[in-house]
Amino acid sequence: MQKSSKTPSRGQWGSSFGFIMAAGGSAVGLGNIWRFPYITGQNGGGAFVFVYLICVLLVGLPLLLNEVALGRKSGKNPVGAIKETGGSKFWQSSGVLCVVVCFAVLSYYSVIAGWTIGYIFTELINIPIDFEVFIQTPLYVIPLCMLFILMTILVVLGGISGGIEKAAKFLMPLLFIIIILIAARAVTLPGAGKGIEYYLSPDFSKINGKVILSALGQAFFSLSVGWGLMITFGSYLPKDNNIIKSSAWIAGMDSTVALMGGLMIFPALFALLPGVSPDEGPALVFNVLPRVFDQIEPFGNIIGGMFFLLLLVAALTSSISMLEVPVAYFIDERKWSRKKAAWTLGISAMFLSIPSSLSAVKGNFFNVMHFSFFGRDIMGFFDLMDFFFGTLAIVIICLMLSLYTGWIKNIKAFAAELTLGTTSFEGLPRLAWMFFIRWVCPIVIILVILNMVGVFGEPGSGG
């Protein structure tokens, strides 16, 4: 099952289904259910959804295929993948950045995930809680954040087929069941039709440069490209796996969850809180939705608890892969055992999560720190981490990886990797992928970076 050239403790996926569930879980995260709805609300509803789906197909999927091919061809983590394929120290730096990004994002992503754990219980026992008070109480948020990281460590300790794959096979079907149940209840509420129309009836007059760049940014972040996650997960794939088919399933699952996230939120919002704007922003899920659940009869608190359980499951499927990337690096390059790598990195992430946890607590250093980057105001440690590691670095990695495989190395070798296990990639699909990786993706990514630093007006995240 394992190749002799690989480090024995690396492991390999037990099945294509296991890889699809794990990689799909990596892509499906808080970005789909927490971030996608409010970004949609801020960018015109259905018009944004339409552009987003096009961006996933034309930009996100080619980048996803690129990373999986690089991972399987090398059989290594992001740093080792570029080293194994003959990349110089400069190009290996993109792999190093992948490892750093995953570790850094895990630390502050876990803060939000910890909030979901707290909200599961407050919803189930039907005790209203003020969001601002909750996130400013370190006694709540720090232990919950660390509990979430501990859950992540325990899964990664089990290895590839014994830990990550088993968890994904359970968690991903659970996620789909919960999201279908909540969406079904939301769309059947009296008055839900206005929310459905807002969400799924695009007003093409609202499509402008800002909407397109936001959709591109969301496609990058939603599909988990630029993190090294797909390189790492691709490195555990056997050569007979059909990468094209598996990647199409991953992109389809990711987009479906994002779309279903909107169907959970907008119909309920328009039906039960018609005075609340759908562009409420990041607080939409934690500040507004509990008020929605309070008005659903019967069993509104049960539905609320299920919703935040859904958020927790989505967060966990992503955090597992975030920890796995640096773990794989230390196994491959530093010859650490999986146990040593998982515990050392996991506990380190707990300590790094503390400043992010304290960023919402008014008056302390991590809350009041403030500086500008190309005219963009960055407020607090959490915002700092999110912009540099969760936004800017990811787009830079996407650019470097597309340039590396498209121009620095022989792109035909990576195209050949994608044809293993399938005949459907020959001819026009293969030529189209090569064209997109060499030309379309780099140009689009450069436009996103220019937008992020304010070249096209107000600085934005691209998503």
PAGU-746553 format. One record per residue (C-alpha): residue number from 0; x, y, z. Coordinates in steps of 0.5 Angstrom, whole numbers. Each point is the difference from the previous one (the first is absolute). Example, Ala and Ser with C-alpha at 12.3 -4.5 7.8 and 13.67 -1.06 7.14 Angstrom:
# residues 2
pos: 0; east: 25; north: -9; up: 16
pos: 1; east: 2; north: 7; up: -2
***
This chain:
# residues 463
pos: 0; east: 0; north: 0; up: 0
pos: 1; east: 6; north: 5; up: 2
pos: 2; east: 5; north: 2; up: -5
pos: 3; east: 7; north: -2; up: 3
pos: 4; east: 3; north: 7; up: -2
pos: 5; east: -5; north: 3; up: 5
pos: 6; east: 1; north: 1; up: 7
pos: 7; east: -3; north: -6; up: 3
pos: 8; east: -5; north: 4; up: 5
pos: 9; east: -3; north: 4; up: -6
pos: 10; east: -5; north: -4; up: -2
pos: 11; east: -5; north: 0; up: -6
pos: 12; east: -7; north: 0; up: -1
pos: 13; east: -4; north: -6; up: 1
pos: 14; east: -5; north: 2; up: -6
pos: 15; east: -2; north: 5; up: -5
pos: 16; east: -6; north: 1; up: 4
pos: 17; east: 4; north: 2; up: 6
pos: 18; east: 5; north: 5; up: -3
pos: 19; east: -7; north: 3; up: -3
pos: 20; east: -3; north: 1; up: 7
pos: 21; east: 7; north: 2; up: 3
pos: 22; east: 2; north: 5; up: -5
pos: 23; east: -8; north: 2; up: -1
pos: 24; east: 0; north: 1; up: 7
pos: 25; east: 7; north: 4; up: 0
pos: 26; east: -4; north: 5; up: -5
pos: 27; east: -6; north: 0; up: 4
pos: 28; east: 1; north: 4; up: 6
pos: 29; east: -3; north: 7; up: 3
pos: 30; east: 1; north: 3; up: -6
pos: 31; east: -6; north: -3; up: -4
pos: 32; east: -5; north: 0; up: 6
pos: 33; east: 3; north: 6; up: 4
pos: 34; east: 3; north: 5; up: -5
pos: 35; east: -3; north: -2; up: -7
pos: 36; east: -7; north: 3; up: 2
pos: 37; east: 2; north: 6; up: 3
pos: 38; east: 5; north: 1; up: -6
pos: 39; east: -6; north: -1; up: -5
pos: 40; east: -4; north: 5; up: 4
pos: 41; east: 5; north: 5; up: -1
pos: 42; east: 1; north: -1; up: -7
pos: 43; east: -8; north: 0; up: -3
pos: 44; east: -2; north: -7; up: 2
pos: 45; east: -2; north: -4; up: -6
pos: 46; east: 5; north: 4; up: -5
pos: 47; east: 6; north: -2; up: 5
pos: 48; east: -2; north: -7; up: 0
pos: 49; east: 0; north: -1; up: -8
pos: 50; east: 7; north: 3; up: 0
pos: 51; east: 2; north: -4; up: 5
pos: 52; east: -2; north: -6; up: -3
pos: 53; east: 4; north: 2; up: -7
pos: 54; east: 6; north: 2; up: 4
pos: 55; east: 0; north: -7; up: 4
pos: 56; east: 0; north: -4; up: -7
pos: 57; east: 5; north: 5; up: -4
pos: 58; east: 5; north: 1; up: 5
pos: 59; east: -1; north: -4; up: 7
pos: 60; east: -1; north: -7; up: -3
pos: 61; east: 7; north: 1; up: -5
pos: 62; east: 4; north: 3; up: 6
pos: 63; east: -3; north: -6; up: 4
pos: 64; east: 2; north: -5; up: -5
pos: 65; east: 7; north: 3; up: 0
pos: 66; east: 1; north: -1; up: 7
pos: 67; east: -2; north: -7; up: 1
pos: 68; east: 4; north: -2; up: -6
pos: 69; east: 6; north: 3; up: 3
pos: 70; east: -1; north: -4; up: 6
pos: 71; east: -1; north: -6; up: -3
pos: 72; east: 6; north: 0; up: -5
pos: 73; east: 4; north: 2; up: 6
pos: 74; east: -3; north: -4; up: 6
pos: 75; east: 2; north: 5; up: 4
pos: 76; east: -2; north: 6; up: 5
pos: 77; east: 0; north: 7; up: -4
pos: 78; east: 7; north: 2; up: 2
pos: 79; east: 2; north: -7; up: -2
pos: 80; east: -4; north: 0; up: -7
pos: 81; east: 4; north: 5; up: -3
pos: 82; east: 6; north: -2; up: 3
pos: 83; east: -1; north: -7; up: -3
pos: 84; east: -2; north: 3; up: -7
pos: 85; east: 6; north: 4; up: -1
pos: 86; east: -2; north: 7; up: 3
pos: 87; east: 5; north: 5; up: 2
pos: 88; east: 0; north: 3; up: 8
pos: 89; east: -4; north: 5; up: -3
pos: 90; east: -5; north: -4; up: -2
pos: 91; east: 0; north: -4; up: 6
pos: 92; east: -1; north: 6; up: 4
pos: 93; east: -8; north: -1; up: -3
pos: 94; east: 0; north: -6; up: 4
pos: 95; east: 3; north: 2; up: 6
pos: 96; east: -5; north: 6; up: 0
pos: 97; east: -6; north: -6; up: -1
pos: 98; east: 3; north: -3; up: 6
pos: 99; east: 0; north: 7; up: 4
pos: 100; east: -7; north: 2; up: -2
pos: 101; east: -3; north: -7; up: 2
pos: 102; east: 3; north: 1; up: 7
pos: 103; east: -2; north: 7; up: 1
pos: 104; east: -7; north: 0; up: -3
pos: 105; east: -2; north: -6; up: 4
pos: 106; east: 2; north: 4; up: 6
pos: 107; east: -5; north: 5; up: -1
pos: 108; east: -5; north: -4; up: -4
pos: 109; east: -1; north: -4; up: 6
pos: 110; east: -2; north: 6; up: 4
pos: 111; east: -6; north: 1; up: -4
pos: 112; east: -1; north: -8; up: 0
pos: 113; east: 0; north: 1; up: 8
pos: 114; east: -6; north: 5; up: -1
pos: 115; east: -4; north: -5; up: -3
pos: 116; east: 1; north: -5; up: 5
pos: 117; east: -3; north: 5; up: 5
pos: 118; east: -6; north: 1; up: -4
pos: 119; east: -1; north: -7; up: -1
pos: 120; east: -2; north: 0; up: 8
pos: 121; east: -3; north: 7; up: 0
pos: 122; east: -5; north: -2; up: -5
pos: 123; east: -2; north: -7; up: 2
pos: 124; east: -1; north: 2; up: 8
pos: 125; east: -3; north: 6; up: -3
pos: 126; east: 3; north: 6; up: 3
pos: 127; east: 1; north: 6; up: -4
pos: 128; east: 7; north: 3; up: 0
pos: 129; east: 3; north: 6; up: -2
pos: 130; east: 5; north: -1; up: -6
pos: 131; east: 4; north: 6; up: 2
pos: 132; east: 0; north: -2; up: 8
pos: 133; east: 2; north: -7; up: -2
pos: 134; east: 6; north: 2; up: -4
pos: 135; east: 3; north: 5; up: 5
pos: 136; east: 0; north: -6; up: 5
pos: 137; east: 7; north: -3; up: 0
pos: 138; east: -3; north: -5; up: 5
pos: 139; east: -4; north: -3; up: -5
pos: 140; east: 3; north: 1; up: -7
pos: 141; east: 7; north: -2; up: 2
pos: 142; east: -2; north: -7; up: 3
pos: 143; east: -5; north: -1; up: -6
pos: 144; east: 6; north: 1; up: -5
pos: 145; east: 5; north: -4; up: 3
pos: 146; east: -5; north: -6; up: 1
pos: 147; east: -2; north: 1; up: -8
pos: 148; east: 8; north: -1; up: -1
pos: 149; east: 0; north: -6; up: 4
pos: 150; east: -5; north: -3; up: -4
pos: 151; east: 4; north: 1; up: -6
pos: 152; east: 6; north: -3; up: 3
pos: 153; east: -3; north: -6; up: 2
pos: 154; east: -3; north: -1; up: -7
pos: 155; east: 7; north: 1; up: -3
pos: 156; east: 3; north: -5; up: 4
pos: 157; east: -3; north: -5; up: -3
pos: 158; east: 3; north: 0; up: -6
pos: 159; east: -2; north: 1; up: -7
pos: 160; east: -5; north: -6; up: -1
pos: 161; east: -1; north: -2; up: 7
pos: 162; east: -1; north: 8; up: 2
pos: 163; east: -2; north: 5; up: -5
pos: 164; east: -3; north: -5; up: -5
pos: 165; east: -4; north: -3; up: 6
pos: 166; east: -2; north: 7; up: 2
pos: 167; east: -2; north: 3; up: -6
pos: 168; east: -4; north: -6; up: -2
pos: 169; east: -5; north: 1; up: 6
pos: 170; east: 1; north: 8; up: 0
pos: 171; east: -2; north: 1; up: -7
pos: 172; east: -6; north: -4; up: -1
pos: 173; east: -2; north: 3; up: 7
pos: 174; east: 1; north: 7; up: -2
pos: 175; east: -5; north: -1; up: -7
pos: 176; east: -5; north: -3; up: 4
pos: 177; east: 0; north: 6; up: 5
pos: 178; east: 0; north: 5; up: -5
pos: 179; east: -6; north: -3; up: -4
pos: 180; east: -4; north: -1; up: 6
pos: 181; east: 1; north: 8; up: 2
pos: 182; east: -1; north: 2; up: -7
pos: 183; east: -6; north: -4; up: -1
pos: 184; east: -3; north: 4; up: 6
pos: 185; east: 2; north: 7; up: -2
pos: 186; east: -3; north: -1; up: -7
pos: 187; east: -6; north: -2; up: 2
pos: 188; east: -1; north: 6; up: 5
pos: 189; east: -6; north: 5; up: -1
pos: 190; east: 3; north: 6; up: -4
pos: 191; east: 7; north: -4; up: -2
pos: 192; east: -2; north: 1; up: -8
pos: 193; east: 3; north: 7; up: 1
pos: 194; east: 7; north: -3; up: 2
pos: 195; east: 0; north: -5; up: -5
pos: 196; east: -1; north: 5; up: -5
pos: 197; east: 5; north: 5; up: 2
pos: 198; east: 5; north: -6; up: 1
pos: 199; east: -1; north: -4; up: -7
pos: 200; east: -3; north: 5; up: -5
pos: 201; east: 6; north: 4; up: -2
pos: 202; east: 0; north: 8; up: -2
pos: 203; east: 5; north: 0; up: -5
pos: 204; east: 0; north: 7; up: 0
pos: 205; east: 4; north: 0; up: 7
pos: 206; east: 6; north: -4; up: -3
pos: 207; east: 6; north: 5; up: 0
pos: 208; east: 7; north: -1; up: 1
pos: 209; east: -1; north: 0; up: 8
pos: 210; east: -5; north: -6; up: 0
pos: 211; east: 5; north: -4; up: -5
pos: 212; east: 6; north: 1; up: 4
pos: 213; east: -4; north: -2; up: 6
pos: 214; east: -2; north: -6; up: -3
pos: 215; east: 7; north: -2; up: -2
pos: 216; east: 2; north: 1; up: 7
pos: 217; east: -5; north: -4; up: 3
pos: 218; east: 1; north: -6; up: -6
pos: 219; east: 8; north: 0; up: 3
pos: 220; east: -2; north: 0; up: 7
pos: 221; east: -6; north: -5; up: -1
pos: 222; east: 4; north: -5; up: -4
pos: 223; east: 6; north: 0; up: 5
pos: 224; east: 5; north: 1; up: -6
pos: 225; east: 6; north: 4; up: 2
pos: 226; east: 0; north: -4; up: 7
pos: 227; east: 4; north: -6; up: -2
pos: 228; east: -5; north: -4; up: 3
pos: 229; east: -2; north: -3; up: -7
pos: 230; east: 8; north: -1; up: -1
pos: 231; east: 0; north: -4; up: 6
pos: 232; east: -6; north: -4; up: -1
pos: 233; east: 2; north: -1; up: -7
pos: 234; east: 6; north: -3; up: 2
pos: 235; east: -3; north: -6; up: 4
pos: 236; east: -4; north: -2; up: -7
pos: 237; east: 2; north: -6; up: -3
pos: 238; east: 2; north: 0; up: -8
pos: 239; east: -7; north: -3; up: -2
pos: 240; east: -4; north: 5; up: 3
pos: 241; east: -4; north: 4; up: -5
pos: 242; east: 2; north: 7; up: 2
pos: 243; east: -5; north: 4; up: -5
pos: 244; east: -6; north: -4; up: 3
pos: 245; east: 2; north: 1; up: 7
pos: 246; east: 1; north: 7; up: -1
pos: 247; east: -6; north: 2; up: -3
pos: 248; east: -4; north: -4; up: 6
pos: 249; east: 4; north: 5; up: 5
pos: 250; east: -2; north: 6; up: -4
pos: 251; east: -7; north: -2; up: -1
pos: 252; east: 0; north: -2; up: 8
pos: 253; east: 3; north: 7; up: 2
pos: 254; east: -5; north: 4; up: -5
pos: 255; east: -6; north: -4; up: 2
pos: 256; east: 1; north: 1; up: 8
pos: 257; east: 1; north: 8; up: -2
pos: 258; east: -6; north: 0; up: -4
pos: 259; east: -4; north: -4; up: 6
pos: 260; east: 3; north: 5; up: 5
pos: 261; east: -3; north: 6; up: -3
pos: 262; east: -7; north: -4; up: -1
pos: 263; east: 0; north: -1; up: 8
pos: 264; east: 1; north: 7; up: 1
pos: 265; east: -3; north: 5; up: -5
pos: 266; east: -7; north: -3; up: 0
pos: 267; east: 0; north: -1; up: 8
pos: 268; east: 3; north: 7; up: 0
pos: 269; east: -5; north: 3; up: -5
pos: 270; east: -6; north: -4; up: 4
pos: 271; east: 1; north: 2; up: 7
pos: 272; east: 4; north: 6; up: 0
pos: 273; east: -2; north: 4; up: -6
pos: 274; east: 3; north: 7; up: 3
pos: 275; east: 7; north: -3; up: 0
pos: 276; east: 5; north: 1; up: -5
pos: 277; east: 3; north: -6; up: -4
pos: 278; east: 7; north: 3; up: 0
pos: 279; east: 0; north: 0; up: 7
pos: 280; east: 7; north: -2; up: 0
pos: 281; east: 4; north: -5; up: 4
pos: 282; east: -4; north: 0; up: 6
pos: 283; east: -6; north: -2; up: -4
pos: 284; east: 0; north: -7; up: 2
pos: 285; east: 2; north: 1; up: 7
pos: 286; east: -4; north: 6; up: 2
pos: 287; east: -6; north: 0; up: -5
pos: 288; east: -2; north: -8; up: -1
pos: 289; east: -1; north: -1; up: 7
pos: 290; east: -5; north: 5; up: 0
pos: 291; east: -3; north: -4; up: -6
pos: 292; east: 0; north: -7; up: 3
pos: 293; east: -4; north: 3; up: 6
pos: 294; east: -6; north: 2; up: -4
pos: 295; east: 0; north: -7; up: -3
pos: 296; east: -5; north: -4; up: 3
pos: 297; east: 0; north: -6; up: 2
pos: 298; east: 7; north: -2; up: 2
pos: 299; east: 4; north: 6; up: -2
pos: 300; east: 5; north: -1; up: 5
pos: 301; east: 1; north: -7; up: -3
pos: 302; east: 1; north: 3; up: -7
pos: 303; east: 5; north: 5; up: 3
pos: 304; east: 4; north: -5; up: 4
pos: 305; east: 0; north: -4; up: -7
pos: 306; east: 2; north: 6; up: -4
pos: 307; east: 6; north: 1; up: 5
pos: 308; east: 2; north: -7; up: 0
pos: 309; east: 0; north: 1; up: -8
pos: 310; east: 5; north: 5; up: 1
pos: 311; east: 4; north: -4; up: 5
pos: 312; east: 1; north: -6; up: -5
pos: 313; east: 1; north: 5; up: -6
pos: 314; east: 6; north: 3; up: 4
pos: 315; east: 3; north: -6; up: 3
pos: 316; east: 0; north: -4; up: -7
pos: 317; east: 4; north: 7; up: -2
pos: 318; east: 5; north: 0; up: 6
pos: 319; east: 2; north: -7; up: -1
pos: 320; east: 3; north: 1; up: -7
pos: 321; east: 3; north: 7; up: 3
pos: 322; east: 4; north: -4; up: 6
pos: 323; east: 1; north: -6; up: -5
pos: 324; east: 4; north: 5; up: -5
pos: 325; east: 6; north: 2; up: 5
pos: 326; east: -1; north: -7; up: 3
pos: 327; east: 2; north: -3; up: -7
pos: 328; east: 6; north: 5; up: 0
pos: 329; east: 3; north: -2; up: 6
pos: 330; east: -1; north: -8; up: -1
pos: 331; east: 3; north: 1; up: -7
pos: 332; east: 5; north: 5; up: 1
pos: 333; east: 2; north: -1; up: 7
pos: 334; east: -1; north: -7; up: 1
pos: 335; east: -5; north: 1; up: 6
pos: 336; east: -5; north: -5; up: 2
pos: 337; east: -7; north: 2; up: -1
pos: 338; east: -1; north: 0; up: 7
pos: 339; east: 5; north: 5; up: 2
pos: 340; east: -2; north: 4; up: -6
pos: 341; east: -7; north: 0; up: 1
pos: 342; east: 1; north: 2; up: 8
pos: 343; east: 5; north: 5; up: -1
pos: 344; east: -3; north: 4; up: -6
pos: 345; east: -7; north: -1; up: 4
pos: 346; east: 2; north: 3; up: 6
pos: 347; east: 4; north: 5; up: -3
pos: 348; east: -6; north: 2; up: -4
pos: 349; east: -4; north: 1; up: 7
pos: 350; east: 5; north: 5; up: 3
pos: 351; east: 0; north: 4; up: -7
pos: 352; east: -8; north: 0; up: 0
pos: 353; east: 0; north: 4; up: 7
pos: 354; east: 2; north: 7; up: -3
pos: 355; east: -6; north: -1; up: -5
pos: 356; east: -5; north: -2; up: 5
pos: 357; east: 2; north: 6; up: 4
pos: 358; east: -1; north: 4; up: -7
pos: 359; east: -7; north: 1; up: 2
pos: 360; east: 1; north: 2; up: 7
pos: 361; east: 0; north: 8; up: 0
pos: 362; east: 6; north: 4; up: 3
pos: 363; east: 5; north: -5; up: 0
pos: 364; east: 6; north: 0; up: -5
pos: 365; east: -2; north: -5; up: -5
pos: 366; east: -7; north: 4; up: -1
pos: 367; east: 3; north: 7; up: -1
pos: 368; east: 6; north: -2; up: -4
pos: 369; east: -1; north: 4; up: -7
pos: 370; east: 4; north: 1; up: -6
pos: 371; east: -2; north: 2; up: -7
pos: 372; east: 3; north: -5; up: -6
pos: 373; east: -1; north: 4; up: -7
pos: 374; east: -6; north: 4; up: 3
pos: 375; east: -3; north: -6; up: 3
pos: 376; east: -2; north: 1; up: 8
pos: 377; east: 2; north: -7; up: 4
pos: 378; east: -3; north: 0; up: 7
pos: 379; east: 2; north: -5; up: 5
pos: 380; east: 5; north: -6; up: 0
pos: 381; east: -6; north: -4; up: -3
pos: 382; east: -1; north: 4; up: -6
pos: 383; east: 8; north: 1; up: -1
pos: 384; east: 0; north: -8; up: 0
pos: 385; east: -6; north: -1; up: -5
pos: 386; east: 3; north: 6; up: -5
pos: 387; east: 7; north: -3; up: -1
pos: 388; east: -1; north: -7; up: 1
pos: 389; east: -7; north: -2; up: -1
pos: 390; east: -1; north: 5; up: -6
pos: 391; east: 7; north: 3; up: -3
pos: 392; east: 4; north: -6; up: 0
pos: 393; east: -5; north: -5; up: -3
pos: 394; east: 0; north: 4; up: -6
pos: 395; east: 7; north: 1; up: -1
pos: 396; east: 1; north: -7; up: 1
pos: 397; east: -5; north: -2; up: -5
pos: 398; east: 4; north: 5; up: -5
pos: 399; east: 7; north: -3; up: 2
pos: 400; east: -3; north: -7; up: -1
pos: 401; east: -3; north: 1; up: -7
pos: 402; east: 6; north: 4; up: -2
pos: 403; east: 4; north: -6; up: 2
pos: 404; east: -4; north: -6; up: -3
pos: 405; east: -2; north: 5; up: -6
pos: 406; east: 7; north: 3; up: -2
pos: 407; east: 6; north: -2; up: 4
pos: 408; east: -1; north: -8; up: 0
pos: 409; east: -3; north: -4; up: -6
pos: 410; east: -7; north: 1; up: 0
pos: 411; east: -1; north: -6; up: -4
pos: 412; east: 3; north: -5; up: 5
pos: 413; east: -6; north: 3; up: 5
pos: 414; east: -5; north: -1; up: -5
pos: 415; east: 2; north: -7; up: -1
pos: 416; east: -1; north: -1; up: 7
pos: 417; east: -7; north: 2; up: 0
pos: 418; east: -1; north: -5; up: -6
pos: 419; east: 2; north: -6; up: 4
pos: 420; east: -6; north: -4; up: 2
pos: 421; east: -5; north: 3; up: -5
pos: 422; east: 0; north: 1; up: -8
pos: 423; east: -5; north: 6; up: 1
pos: 424; east: 5; north: 5; up: 1
pos: 425; east: 4; north: -1; up: -7
pos: 426; east: -1; north: 5; up: -6
pos: 427; east: -4; north: 7; up: 1
pos: 428; east: -1; north: -1; up: 8
pos: 429; east: 8; north: -1; up: 1
pos: 430; east: 2; north: 6; up: -5
pos: 431; east: -6; north: 4; up: 4
pos: 432; east: 3; north: -1; up: 7
pos: 433; east: 7; north: 2; up: -3
pos: 434; east: -2; north: 6; up: -3
pos: 435; east: -4; north: 2; up: 7
pos: 436; east: 6; north: -2; up: 4
pos: 437; east: 5; north: 4; up: -4
pos: 438; east: -4; north: 6; up: -2
pos: 439; east: -7; north: 1; up: 3
pos: 440; east: 1; north: -2; up: 7
pos: 441; east: 7; north: 5; up: 1
pos: 442; east: -4; north: 6; up: -3
pos: 443; east: -6; north: -1; up: 4
pos: 444; east: 4; north: -1; up: 6
pos: 445; east: 4; north: 6; up: -1
pos: 446; east: -6; north: 4; up: -1
pos: 447; east: -3; north: -2; up: 7
pos: 448; east: 7; north: 2; up: 3
pos: 449; east: -1; north: 7; up: -3
pos: 450; east: -7; north: 0; up: 3
pos: 451; east: 2; north: -2; up: 7
pos: 452; east: 6; north: 6; up: 0
pos: 453; east: -5; north: 5; up: -2
pos: 454; east: 2; north: 1; up: -8
pos: 455; east: -7; north: 0; up: -2
pos: 456; east: -3; north: 4; up: 5
pos: 457; east: -1; north: -1; up: 8
pos: 458; east: 4; north: -6; up: 2
pos: 459; east: -4; north: -7; up: 1
pos: 460; east: 2; north: -7; up: 1
pos: 461; east: -3; north: -3; up: -7
pos: 462; east: -5; north: -3; up: 4
***
